[in-house]
Amino acid sequence: MDLIYLLILYLAGINLVTFAMFAWDKVRAIRGDWRVPEKTLLALALAGGTPGAFIAQQRLRHKTRKRPFRSQLVLIAILHLTLLLALTVPFTREVLLDQLRLLLAE
């Protein structure tokens, strides 16, 4: 299977999981039950689920007022955008894709 196809599948999956975890945390917050740790939500965003996190924040109106959390999520988004921009430069793209292939081969 093509590496780009796998990456698209991965990103779709991680964003669905991220959105679902935000939704689950919202339900737990309403019920007053045990919550999903913020570091788990941020780790999912860092793993590629940033769009899912932002969509969940807006759609569910969840985690929109917590300053440290919002700031950390924005920093993760900036990191992802920087990576995306790096992928538009042919030399950098080849270096990053070679590293990804090495990681997947291990």
N, CA, C and O atoms as CSV, one atom per row, in Angstrom:
chain,resi,resn,atom,element,x,y,z
A,1,MET,N,N,0.831,-1.177,0.000
A,1,MET,CA,C,0.000,0.000,0.000
A,1,MET,C,C,0.881,1.246,0.000
A,1,MET,O,O,1.944,1.258,0.620
A,2,ASP,N,N,0.452,2.265,-0.675
A,2,ASP,CA,C,1.203,3.505,-0.792
A,2,ASP,C,C,1.293,4.209,0.568
A,2,ASP,O,O,0.333,4.205,1.338
A,3,LEU,N,N,2.439,4.804,0.852
A,3,LEU,CA,C,2.688,5.474,2.128
A,3,LEU,C,C,1.706,6.631,2.345
A,3,LEU,O,O,1.222,6.821,3.461
A,4,ILE,N,N,1.411,7.387,1.320
A,4,ILE,CA,C,0.485,8.512,1.442
A,4,ILE,C,C,-0.924,8.009,1.798
A,4,ILE,O,O,-1.613,8.621,2.614
A,5,TYR,N,N,-1.347,6.900,1.188
A,5,TYR,CA,C,-2.650,6.316,1.486
A,5,TYR,C,C,-2.727,5.897,2.957
A,5,TYR,O,O,-3.725,6.152,3.631
A,6,LEU,N,N,-1.671,5.257,3.441
A,6,LEU,CA,C,-1.628,4.860,4.857
A,6,LEU,C,C,-1.666,6.071,5.774
A,6,LEU,O,O,-2.326,6.049,6.813
A,7,LEU,N,N,-0.965,7.118,5.394
A,7,LEU,CA,C,-0.950,8.340,6.196
A,7,LEU,C,C,-2.349,8.965,6.256
A,7,LEU,O,O,-2.781,9.423,7.314
A,8,ILE,N,N,-3.045,8.982,5.132
A,8,ILE,CA,C,-4.409,9.521,5.103
A,8,ILE,C,C,-5.334,8.695,5.992
A,8,ILE,O,O,-6.135,9.252,6.742
A,9,LEU,N,N,-5.229,7.380,5.913
A,9,LEU,CA,C,-6.031,6.508,6.776
A,9,LEU,C,C,-5.726,6.747,8.251
A,9,LEU,O,O,-6.630,6.821,9.084
A,10,TYR,N,N,-4.442,6.865,8.555
A,10,TYR,CA,C,-4.037,7.115,9.939
A,10,TYR,C,C,-4.621,8.436,10.443
A,10,TYR,O,O,-5.202,8.493,11.526
A,11,LEU,N,N,-4.460,9.494,9.647
A,11,LEU,CA,C,-4.946,10.811,10.076
A,11,LEU,C,C,-6.462,10.827,10.247
A,11,LEU,O,O,-6.976,11.447,11.177
A,12,ALA,N,N,-7.174,10.152,9.359
A,12,ALA,CA,C,-8.631,10.069,9.500
A,12,ALA,C,C,-8.990,9.350,10.802
A,12,ALA,O,O,-9.872,9.790,11.540
A,13,GLY,N,N,-8.306,8.253,11.072
A,13,GLY,CA,C,-8.574,7.484,12.286
A,13,GLY,C,C,-8.242,8.243,13.561
A,13,GLY,O,O,-9.037,8.252,14.501
A,14,ILE,N,N,-7.082,8.877,13.603
A,14,ILE,CA,C,-6.677,9.577,14.820
A,14,ILE,C,C,-7.578,10.783,15.079
A,14,ILE,O,O,-7.829,11.134,16.232
A,15,ASN,N,N,-8.065,11.415,14.014
A,15,ASN,CA,C,-8.972,12.548,14.204
A,15,ASN,C,C,-10.344,12.105,14.690
A,15,ASN,O,O,-10.969,12.797,15.494
A,16,LEU,N,N,-10.814,10.964,14.214
A,16,LEU,CA,C,-12.075,10.414,14.725
A,16,LEU,C,C,-11.950,10.037,16.201
A,16,LEU,O,O,-12.842,10.320,17.000
A,17,VAL,N,N,-10.846,9.401,16.550
A,17,VAL,CA,C,-10.612,9.014,17.945
A,17,VAL,C,C,-10.500,10.258,18.826
A,17,VAL,O,O,-11.053,10.289,19.925
A,18,THR,N,N,-9.794,11.274,18.355
A,18,THR,CA,C,-9.642,12.504,19.128
A,18,THR,C,C,-10.991,13.164,19.370
A,18,THR,O,O,-11.300,13.559,20.495
A,19,PHE,N,N,-11.798,13.287,18.312
A,19,PHE,CA,C,-13.128,13.877,18.460
A,19,PHE,C,C,-13.953,13.064,19.460
A,19,PHE,O,O,-14.626,13.631,20.322
A,20,ALA,N,N,-13.898,11.745,19.343
A,20,ALA,CA,C,-14.667,10.865,20.239
A,20,ALA,C,C,-14.217,11.034,21.690
A,20,ALA,O,O,-15.051,11.020,22.595
A,21,MET,N,N,-12.926,11.191,21.925
A,21,MET,CA,C,-12.427,11.364,23.291
A,21,MET,C,C,-12.869,12.709,23.872
A,21,MET,O,O,-13.190,12.790,25.058
A,22,PHE,N,N,-12.887,13.751,23.060
A,22,PHE,CA,C,-13.406,15.040,23.519
A,22,PHE,C,C,-14.887,14.900,23.880
A,22,PHE,O,O,-15.333,15.417,24.905
A,23,ALA,N,N,-15.643,14.200,23.034
A,23,ALA,CA,C,-17.070,13.997,23.291
A,23,ALA,C,C,-17.273,13.194,24.574
A,23,ALA,O,O,-18.144,13.519,25.381
A,24,TRP,N,N,-16.481,12.158,24.760
A,24,TRP,CA,C,-16.573,11.332,25.961
A,24,TRP,C,C,-16.248,12.167,27.192
A,24,TRP,O,O,-16.924,12.055,28.215
A,25,ASP,N,N,-15.215,13.005,27.100
A,25,ASP,CA,C,-14.845,13.867,28.224
A,25,ASP,C,C,-15.968,14.850,28.534
A,25,ASP,O,O,-16.236,15.124,29.704
A,26,LYS,N,N,-16.620,15.380,27.523
A,26,LYS,CA,C,-17.737,16.304,27.723
A,26,LYS,C,C,-18.872,15.610,28.470
A,26,LYS,O,O,-19.432,16.171,29.412
A,27,VAL,N,N,-19.212,14.392,28.051
A,27,VAL,CA,C,-20.270,13.634,28.724
A,27,VAL,C,C,-19.894,13.388,30.179
A,27,VAL,O,O,-20.720,13.544,31.079
A,28,ARG,N,N,-18.645,13.003,30.402
A,28,ARG,CA,C,-18.191,12.728,31.773
A,28,ARG,C,C,-18.232,13.997,32.625
A,28,ARG,O,O,-18.569,13.943,33.808
A,29,ALA,N,N,-17.889,15.142,32.022
A,29,ALA,CA,C,-17.922,16.408,32.752
A,29,ALA,C,C,-19.353,16.757,33.158
A,29,ALA,O,O,-19.592,17.204,34.280
A,30,ILE,N,N,-20.296,16.555,32.251
A,30,ILE,CA,C,-21.699,16.851,32.546
A,30,ILE,C,C,-22.199,15.968,33.689
A,30,ILE,O,O,-22.937,16.428,34.560
A,31,ARG,N,N,-21.796,14.710,33.679
A,31,ARG,CA,C,-22.231,13.759,34.712
A,31,ARG,C,C,-21.475,13.923,36.030
A,31,ARG,O,O,-21.886,13.384,37.057
A,32,GLY,N,N,-20.382,14.659,35.998
A,32,GLY,CA,C,-19.565,14.803,37.201
A,32,GLY,C,C,-18.705,13.573,37.466
A,32,GLY,O,O,-18.256,13.362,38.592
A,33,ASP,N,N,-18.475,12.769,36.446
A,33,ASP,CA,C,-17.690,11.541,36.579
A,33,ASP,C,C,-16.209,11.806,36.323
A,33,ASP,O,O,-15.799,12.933,36.043
A,34,TRP,N,N,-15.420,10.735,36.426
A,34,TRP,CA,C,-13.985,10.782,36.123
A,34,TRP,C,C,-13.805,11.295,34.709
A,34,TRP,O,O,-14.531,10.898,33.797
A,35,ARG,N,N,-12.830,12.183,34.528
A,35,ARG,CA,C,-12.608,12.845,33.252
A,35,ARG,C,C,-11.411,12.249,32.523
A,35,ARG,O,O,-10.549,11.610,33.126
A,36,VAL,N,N,-11.379,12.471,31.224
A,36,VAL,CA,C,-10.219,12.100,30.415
A,36,VAL,C,C,-9.129,13.117,30.742
A,36,VAL,O,O,-9.375,14.320,30.657
A,37,PRO,N,N,-7.932,12.666,31.114
A,37,PRO,CA,C,-6.871,13.619,31.446
A,37,PRO,C,C,-6.537,14.524,30.253
A,37,PRO,O,O,-6.533,14.082,29.104
A,38,GLU,N,N,-6.260,15.789,30.547
A,38,GLU,CA,C,-5.918,16.730,29.491
A,38,GLU,C,C,-4.689,16.279,28.715
A,38,GLU,O,O,-4.604,16.488,27.505
A,39,LYS,N,N,-3.736,15.661,29.408
A,39,LYS,CA,C,-2.535,15.211,28.695
A,39,LYS,C,C,-2.873,14.127,27.669
A,39,LYS,O,O,-2.184,14.005,26.656
A,40,THR,N,N,-3.916,13.346,27.914
A,40,THR,CA,C,-4.355,12.351,26.932
A,40,THR,C,C,-4.942,13.044,25.703
A,40,THR,O,O,-4.642,12.669,24.570
A,41,LEU,N,N,-5.776,14.050,25.933
A,41,LEU,CA,C,-6.368,14.794,24.818
A,41,LEU,C,C,-5.291,15.504,24.012
A,41,LEU,O,O,-5.349,15.525,22.783
A,42,LEU,N,N,-4.305,16.086,24.694
A,42,LEU,CA,C,-3.215,16.767,23.993
A,42,LEU,C,C,-2.321,15.775,23.256
A,42,LEU,O,O,-1.826,16.076,22.170
A,43,ALA,N,N,-2.112,14.595,23.838
A,43,ALA,CA,C,-1.298,13.572,23.174
A,43,ALA,C,C,-1.972,13.111,21.880
A,43,ALA,O,O,-1.301,12.880,20.875
A,44,LEU,N,N,-3.294,12.979,21.909
A,44,LEU,CA,C,-4.028,12.606,20.695
A,44,LEU,C,C,-3.895,13.691,19.633
A,44,LEU,O,O,-3.736,13.395,18.449
A,45,ALA,N,N,-3.961,14.941,20.062
A,45,ALA,CA,C,-3.779,16.051,19.116
A,45,ALA,C,C,-2.372,16.019,18.540
A,45,ALA,O,O,-2.192,16.184,17.334
A,46,LEU,N,N,-1.381,15.810,19.383
A,46,LEU,CA,C,0.009,15.760,18.938
A,46,LEU,C,C,0.235,14.604,17.966
A,46,LEU,O,O,1.039,14.710,17.040
A,47,ALA,N,N,-0.475,13.510,18.181
A,47,ALA,CA,C,-0.339,12.335,17.306
A,47,ALA,C,C,-0.990,12.543,15.949
A,47,ALA,O,O,-0.973,11.644,15.109
A,48,GLY,N,N,-1.567,13.725,15.725
A,48,GLY,CA,C,-2.161,14.018,14.427
A,48,GLY,C,C,-3.627,14.394,14.490
A,48,GLY,O,O,-4.239,14.677,13.460
A,49,GLY,N,N,-4.196,14.402,15.680
A,49,GLY,CA,C,-5.617,14.669,15.820
A,49,GLY,C,C,-5.988,16.117,16.077
A,49,GLY,O,O,-7.062,16.396,16.610
A,50,THR,N,N,-5.113,17.043,15.704
A,50,THR,CA,C,-5.390,18.457,15.946
A,50,THR,C,C,-6.687,18.929,15.282
A,50,THR,O,O,-7.487,19.593,15.941
A,51,PRO,N,N,-6.930,18.612,14.001
A,51,PRO,CA,C,-8.209,19.047,13.417
A,51,PRO,C,C,-9.413,18.494,14.179
A,51,PRO,O,O,-10.387,19.213,14.400
A,52,GLY,N,N,-9.353,17.243,14.574
A,52,GLY,CA,C,-10.441,16.649,15.352
A,52,GLY,C,C,-10.633,17.342,16.686
A,52,GLY,O,O,-11.761,17.500,17.152
A,53,ALA,N,N,-9.531,17.758,17.304
A,53,ALA,CA,C,-9.608,18.471,18.580
A,53,ALA,C,C,-10.265,19.838,18.410
A,53,ALA,O,O,-11.136,20.210,19.196
A,54,PHE,N,N,-9.853,20.585,17.389
A,54,PHE,CA,C,-10.442,21.897,17.158
A,54,PHE,C,C,-11.919,21.799,16.774
A,54,PHE,O,O,-12.736,22.602,17.227
A,55,ILE,N,N,-12.257,20.821,15.944
A,55,ILE,CA,C,-13.663,20.633,15.566
A,55,ILE,C,C,-14.495,20.272,16.791
A,55,ILE,O,O,-15.596,20.792,16.970
A,56,ALA,N,N,-13.973,19.383,17.636
A,56,ALA,CA,C,-14.689,18.995,18.856
A,56,ALA,C,C,-14.863,20.189,19.786
A,56,ALA,O,O,-15.931,20.366,20.371
A,57,GLN,N,N,-13.834,21.002,19.926
A,57,GLN,CA,C,-13.952,22.184,20.779
A,57,GLN,C,C,-15.101,23.070,20.318
A,57,GLN,O,O,-15.902,23.528,21.132
A,58,GLN,N,N,-15.180,23.308,19.021
A,58,GLN,CA,C,-16.203,24.210,18.496
A,58,GLN,C,C,-17.595,23.569,18.492
A,58,GLN,O,O,-18.567,24.196,18.912
A,59,ARG,N,N,-17.689,22.348,18.028
A,59,ARG,CA,C,-18.998,21.681,17.924
A,59,ARG,C,C,-19.591,21.354,19.290
A,59,ARG,O,O,-20.794,21.493,19.513
A,60,LEU,N,N,-18.716,20.915,20.201
A,60,LEU,CA,C,-19.195,20.473,21.515
A,60,LEU,C,C,-19.111,21.576,22.575
A,60,LEU,O,O,-19.601,21.418,23.693
A,61,ARG,N,N,-18.488,22.681,22.205
A,61,ARG,CA,C,-18.215,23.768,23.156
A,61,ARG,C,C,-17.563,23.221,24.414
A,61,ARG,O,O,-18.041,23.409,25.532
A,62,HIS,N,N,-16.465,22.545,24.185
A,62,HIS,CA,C,-15.761,21.866,25.270
A,62,HIS,C,C,-14.288,22.242,25.250
A,62,HIS,O,O,-13.663,22.257,24.190
A,63,LYS,N,N,-13.742,22.540,26.396
A,63,LYS,CA,C,-12.334,22.906,26.571
A,63,LYS,C,C,-11.995,24.196,25.827
A,63,LYS,O,O,-10.883,24.351,25.323
A,64,THR,N,N,-12.955,25.122,25.759
A,64,THR,CA,C,-12.719,26.358,25.017
A,64,THR,C,C,-12.237,27.496,25.911
A,64,THR,O,O,-11.694,28.479,25.407
A,65,ARG,N,N,-12.423,27.386,27.227
A,65,ARG,CA,C,-12.054,28.485,28.121
A,65,ARG,C,C,-10.796,28.216,28.937
A,65,ARG,O,O,-10.268,29.130,29.570
A,66,LYS,N,N,-10.316,26.997,28.935
A,66,LYS,CA,C,-9.131,26.668,29.737
A,66,LYS,C,C,-7.881,27.164,29.016
A,66,LYS,O,O,-7.454,26.574,28.024
A,67,ARG,N,N,-7.302,28.241,29.517
A,67,ARG,CA,C,-6.178,28.906,28.864
A,67,ARG,C,C,-4.969,27.996,28.610
A,67,ARG,O,O,-4.515,27.906,27.470
A,68,PRO,N,N,-4.442,27.328,29.624
A,68,PRO,CA,C,-3.244,26.511,29.332
A,68,PRO,C,C,-3.525,25.442,28.282
A,68,PRO,O,O,-2.693,25.191,27.410
A,69,PHE,N,N,-4.683,24.818,28.362
A,69,PHE,CA,C,-5.019,23.770,27.400
A,69,PHE,C,C,-5.115,24.342,25.998
A,69,PHE,O,O,-4.546,23.783,25.060
A,70,ARG,N,N,-5.828,25.450,25.846
A,70,ARG,CA,C,-5.975,26.081,24.523
A,70,ARG,C,C,-4.625,26.476,23.955
A,70,ARG,O,O,-4.352,26.256,22.775
A,71,SER,N,N,-3.778,27.060,24.794
A,71,SER,CA,C,-2.451,27.491,24.331
A,71,SER,C,C,-1.615,26.303,23.873
A,71,SER,O,O,-0.929,26.375,22.854
A,72,GLN,N,N,-1.673,25.221,24.623
A,72,GLN,CA,C,-0.912,24.028,24.245
A,72,GLN,C,C,-1.442,23.436,22.947
A,72,GLN,O,O,-0.669,22.970,22.110
A,73,LEU,N,N,-2.752,23.454,22.780
A,73,LEU,CA,C,-3.341,22.927,21.542
A,73,LEU,C,C,-2.943,23.791,20.346
A,73,LEU,O,O,-2.670,23.266,19.266
A,74,VAL,N,N,-2.909,25.095,20.529
A,74,VAL,CA,C,-2.481,25.990,19.446
A,74,VAL,C,C,-1.015,25.738,19.102
A,74,VAL,O,O,-0.655,25.733,17.925
A,75,LEU,N,N,-0.167,25.530,20.104
A,75,LEU,CA,C,1.247,25.223,19.835
A,75,LEU,C,C,1.395,23.927,19.036
A,75,LEU,O,O,2.230,23.837,18.136
A,76,ILE,N,N,0.593,22.944,19.364
A,76,ILE,CA,C,0.619,21.685,18.603
A,76,ILE,C,C,0.193,21.940,17.164
A,76,ILE,O,O,0.784,21.387,16.237
A,77,ALA,N,N,-0.830,22.776,16.969
A,77,ALA,CA,C,-1.284,23.098,15.615
A,77,ALA,C,C,-0.190,23.816,14.833
A,77,ALA,O,O,0.006,23.544,13.648
A,78,ILE,N,N,0.523,24.730,15.487
A,78,ILE,CA,C,1.629,25.431,14.832
A,78,ILE,C,C,2.719,24.443,14.435
A,78,ILE,O,O,3.279,24.544,13.343
A,79,LEU,N,N,3.023,23.498,15.306
A,79,LEU,CA,C,4.010,22.459,14.987
A,79,LEU,C,C,3.568,21.668,13.755
A,79,LEU,O,O,4.371,21.402,12.860
A,80,HIS,N,N,2.296,21.297,13.717
A,80,HIS,CA,C,1.785,20.530,12.570
A,80,HIS,C,C,1.824,21.348,11.284
A,80,HIS,O,O,2.162,20.821,10.225
A,81,LEU,N,N,1.482,22.625,11.367
A,81,LEU,CA,C,1.534,23.480,10.175
A,81,LEU,C,C,2.965,23.653,9.684
A,81,LEU,O,O,3.216,23.677,8.479
A,82,THR,N,N,3.901,23.772,10.620
A,82,THR,CA,C,5.311,23.870,10.247
A,82,THR,C,C,5.762,22.601,9.536
A,82,THR,O,O,6.475,22.664,8.535
A,83,LEU,N,N,5.352,21.468,10.044
A,83,LEU,CA,C,5.676,20.195,9.408
A,83,LEU,C,C,5.051,20.108,8.016
A,83,LEU,O,O,5.692,19.656,7.067
A,84,LEU,N,N,3.815,20.537,7.904
A,84,LEU,CA,C,3.141,20.531,6.609
A,84,LEU,C,C,3.856,21.436,5.607
A,84,LEU,O,O,4.025,21.070,4.444
A,85,LEU,N,N,4.274,22.613,6.058
A,85,LEU,CA,C,5.026,23.512,5.177
A,85,LEU,C,C,6.361,22.888,4.776
A,85,LEU,O,O,6.793,23.018,3.631
A,86,ALA,N,N,7.009,22.213,5.718
A,86,ALA,CA,C,8.280,21.549,5.406
A,86,ALA,C,C,8.078,20.481,4.337
A,86,ALA,O,O,8.968,20.235,3.523
A,87,LEU,N,N,6.920,19.855,4.340
A,87,LEU,CA,C,6.635,18.819,3.338
A,87,LEU,C,C,6.427,19.401,1.945
A,87,LEU,O,O,6.475,18.663,0.960
A,88,THR,N,N,6.195,20.711,1.840
A,88,THR,CA,C,6.022,21.322,0.519
A,88,THR,C,C,7.356,21.615,-0.162
A,88,THR,O,O,7.402,21.831,-1.373
A,89,VAL,N,N,8.444,21.623,0.615
A,89,VAL,CA,C,9.776,21.843,0.048
A,89,VAL,C,C,10.325,20.473,-0.360
A,89,VAL,O,O,10.455,19.590,0.489
A,90,PRO,N,N,10.648,20.279,-1.637
A,90,PRO,CA,C,11.049,18.945,-2.112
A,90,PRO,C,C,12.163,18.291,-1.280
A,90,PRO,O,O,12.039,17.122,-0.912
A,91,PHE,N,N,13.240,19.013,-0.978
A,91,PHE,CA,C,14.345,18.407,-0.230
A,91,PHE,C,C,13.886,17.967,1.159
A,91,PHE,O,O,14.154,16.842,1.582
A,92,THR,N,N,13.196,18.858,1.860
A,92,THR,CA,C,12.733,18.539,3.207
A,92,THR,C,C,11.736,17.394,3.183
A,92,THR,O,O,11.751,16.526,4.056
A,93,ARG,N,N,10.862,17.396,2.169
A,93,ARG,CA,C,9.875,16.326,2.049
A,93,ARG,C,C,10.559,14.976,1.930
A,93,ARG,O,O,10.160,14.014,2.587
A,94,GLU,N,N,11.595,14.899,1.090
A,94,GLU,CA,C,12.303,13.629,0.921
A,94,GLU,C,C,12.977,13.174,2.206
A,94,GLU,O,O,12.949,11.989,2.541
A,95,VAL,N,N,13.578,14.105,2.920
A,95,VAL,CA,C,14.230,13.766,4.195
A,95,VAL,C,C,13.194,13.244,5.188
A,95,VAL,O,O,13.409,12.215,5.829
A,96,LEU,N,N,12.072,13.952,5.316
A,96,LEU,CA,C,11.031,13.535,6.263
A,96,LEU,C,C,10.409,12.202,5.863
A,96,LEU,O,O,10.183,11.347,6.719
A,97,LEU,N,N,10.131,12.014,4.587
A,97,LEU,CA,C,9.548,10.740,4.144
A,97,LEU,C,C,10.527,9.582,4.301
A,97,LEU,O,O,10.121,8.467,4.628
A,98,ASP,N,N,11.818,9.839,4.069
A,98,ASP,CA,C,12.824,8.796,4.302
A,98,ASP,C,C,12.851,8.394,5.776
A,98,ASP,O,O,12.947,7.210,6.099
A,99,GLN,N,N,12.767,9.377,6.662
A,99,GLN,CA,C,12.754,9.085,8.099
A,99,GLN,C,C,11.501,8.296,8.483
A,99,GLN,O,O,11.564,7.378,9.301
A,100,LEU,N,N,10.376,8.657,7.891
A,100,LEU,CA,C,9.132,7.938,8.165
A,100,LEU,C,C,9.215,6.502,7.668
A,100,LEU,O,O,8.762,5.580,8.347
A,101,ARG,N,N,9.784,6.312,6.505
A,101,ARG,CA,C,9.962,4.941,5.977
A,101,ARG,C,C,10.870,4.118,6.886
A,101,ARG,O,O,10.611,2.937,7.119
A,102,LEU,N,N,11.932,4.734,7.399
A,102,LEU,CA,C,12.822,4.028,8.323
A,102,LEU,C,C,12.080,3.632,9.608
A,102,LEU,O,O,12.254,2.524,10.114
A,103,LEU,N,N,11.261,4.536,10.123
A,103,LEU,CA,C,10.499,4.224,11.327
A,103,LEU,C,C,9.516,3.077,11.094
A,103,LEU,O,O,9.343,2.209,11.950
A,104,LEU,N,N,8.878,3.086,9.927
A,104,LEU,CA,C,7.906,2.032,9.624
A,104,LEU,C,C,8.577,0.692,9.331
A,104,LEU,O,O,7.965,-0.360,9.511
A,105,ALA,N,N,9.827,0.727,8.881
A,105,ALA,CA,C,10.533,-0.510,8.560
A,105,ALA,C,C,11.036,-1.221,9.808
A,105,ALA,O,O,11.297,-2.424,9.772
A,106,GLU,N,N,11.173,-0.502,10.898
A,106,GLU,CA,C,11.703,-1.115,12.138
A,106,GLU,C,C,10.725,-2.017,12.810
A,106,GLU,O,O,11.033,-2.595,13.852
